[in-house]
Amino acid sequence: MNARSDGALLGALQRGDRHALAELVERHQSVLLGHARALLGDRGRHEDVVQEVYLRLLERPPQVPPDKHGDADAERAHLLAWLHTVTRNCCMDTMRSESRRRAREGSAASQDIARPSHSGGAHAVEQRDTREAVERGLAKLPQDQREVLVLRLLGERSYKDIAQITGKKIGTVGWLISEGLKALAGELAPLADGVGERGAKA
C-alpha cells in the first residue's frame, strides 16, 4: 500500500482521523526535535516543544493551498514550513518564559548535556566520537548559526525555506551557514587528524 501524502494526511486529520496525526508525527518528528534542540539544548525542553507543535497541528491543521494539491513534494514543503515556523515560535516562547523565570530565581539554568553511552568496537567508537564532536561544535556556535545549520543539514531545508522560517534574508542565511560550517570544520579537524594518525599506524 502506498504511503499517504502529507496533504492527504492533513485532510484526514481535519476529518478527525487521529491515525493521520500518528503518521505525521512518525514522519517529521526527528527533524523537528533537531530544530528545537538547536535552539533550546538537550535538556528535555525540546521534546516538550515538539509535543506542543503537534498539539497545535491537531487543533488547527494548516490548509494546503489548492495549487499544491496532488503534488506530494509541494504538500510536504508546505507542511514542513508550517511545522518549522511553529516549532521556532514555541522555542522562542519557551526561551522568553525561562528568561523571566531565571530573573525571578536569580540563577542560570544548568547546561549539562547527557549523552547515551555506546559500545561495539572501533567503528562504533569513531561514529560516537564524530557525532559528539559535531554536537560539541554545534553547541559552541551562536544560536542563529546553530539553527540555520540544523535546518539545512538535518532538515534539508532550502535557503528560501530557512529564510521564511527564521525571518532572515536569504543572503544572511547563506552567510550564517558558511560561518557555521567553518566553525564546525575547526571543531572536527582534531578528530580527522586523529583518524589519519590511526590509519598511518595500521
N, C-alpha and C positions, 0 to 999 in steps of 0.2 A: 504494500500500500504506500503511495506517495505521501510524503510529509506535507501537511498543510502549510501554505504560505503564511507570512506574518499578517497579511491583510485578511486572509480567511480566518485566522485565529482571533484577530481583533473583532471581526464581525461576529464570530461565535461567542466571544466574551461579552459583547454588547447584548447578545440574546440570552445571556445568563448561563453560558456553558463554562463552569468552573474548571473543567479539564483543559480548556483552552489556556487559562492562566497558568496552570502547571506546565504546559508545553512551552509557553513563553518564558517562564522562569528558567526552565532547564536550558533553553536555547541561548539566553542572553545574560544569565546571572554572573558568570565568571568575569566577563569583561566589565560589567558594572561594578562588581566588587573591586576590580583592579583600579577603576577610575576613583571610586570613593576612598580606597586605601591610599592612593597617591595624595589625596587632599587631607585625609584625617589620620593617617598612620594605621598601624596594625594593632589596635587595642580593642577590637570588637565593635567600635562605633561605626565602622564602615559597613558591617553586616546589618546593623540596625537601620542605617540609612537606606540600604538597598531593599530591606523589608518594607520600609515606608514608601519607597518608589513603587513597589508592586501593589501596595495597598491603594495608592493613588491611581495606578493603572486599572485596578479592579473597580474603583469607584467611578472613574471618569476616563475610559479609554479614548485615545485620540482617534479622530476620523481620518481615514486615508483619503486624500484628495481624489476626485473622480479620474483625473488624468493619470493617476498611478495605479488604479485598479487593474489587476490582472498581470502586472509586471512585478514579479516576485522580488527582484533586486531593488526596484524603486520603493516597494512597500516596506522592505526591510530597512532601507536607508531612512525612510520617513519615521518609522517606529524608533530606530536607534537614535536618531537626532532628538526625538522627544524624550526617550529614556535617559540619555546622557544629560540633557538640559535639566530634567527634573532631579537627577542624581546630583548634579552640581549645585542646584538651588538648595536641596536638602542638606548638602555638606556645608554650604555657607551658613544656613540657619543653625546647624549644629555648632559650627565654629563661633558664631556670634553668641550663642547661648553659653558655650563653655567659657568664652572670654568674660562674660558677665559673672559667671559662677566663680571663676578664678579671682576676679576682682573682689568679690564678696569674701571669699575664703582667704585671699592674700597669699595663695601658694600656687605654684605651677603644677600642671598635671604630669604624671610620670611619663617618661619617654621610653620605658623598657619595651623591647620588641622580643616576643617569644617566638622562636622558630622550632619546628619539629626536627628531631634528630633522625638521621637516616644511616643505614649501613648497607653494605652489599658490594664490597670490592672497590678497586681503584677507580673504575669508571663512575660508579655512584658517588664516590668522594669528589671527583672532579666536577661532576654535574652539580653537586651540592655547593662546592666552593664557588663555581661560576654563578649560580643562582644567588648565593649570599652576597657575592661581590656586586652583582647588578643591584640587589636590594639596598646594599650599603651606599652604592653610588647614587641611586635614585633618592635615598633618604637625605643625602647631603645637598641635593640640588634645591634651589629656591622653588617654592611651591608652584609658581607659574610654569617653570621649565618642567618640573616633575609631572604636572598634569598633562601638558601637551604631549610629552613623550609617551606616557601611558596610553593616551588616546590614539596616538599614531602607531606605536609598536605593538601594543596589546589589543587595542580596539580596532586597529586597522582603519581608522577614520582618515578621510582625505583632509587636506589643509582647509578646504572650504567648510567641511563639516566641523572641524575643530574651531574654526573662526566663529561659526554660528553658535556652537555650544558654549564657548568661553566669552564671546562678545569682543574678541580681539580682531584686529585686522589680519588679513592673510599674510602680509609681509612680516608682521610681528610674530605670528605663529611660526613661520619659517625660520626666523632668527632665533626664537626660543628653542626650537627643535635642534638647530645647528649647534647652539651653545651647549645645550644639554648633552648632545651626543659627544661633543668634545670633552666635556667633563667626565662623562661615563667612560670614554676611552682611556682617560688618565687613571681612573679608578681600576680599570680592568688590565692595564698594562703590566703591573707586577704579577698578576695571575698568568698572563700569557708568557712572561719571561720564565716563570716557574715551570710551566708546561714544556717550554723549549729546553730548559736545563734537564728536565727528567727524560725528554726524548733523546738528548745528546748522550746521556749516560746509559740508555737502554742498549 
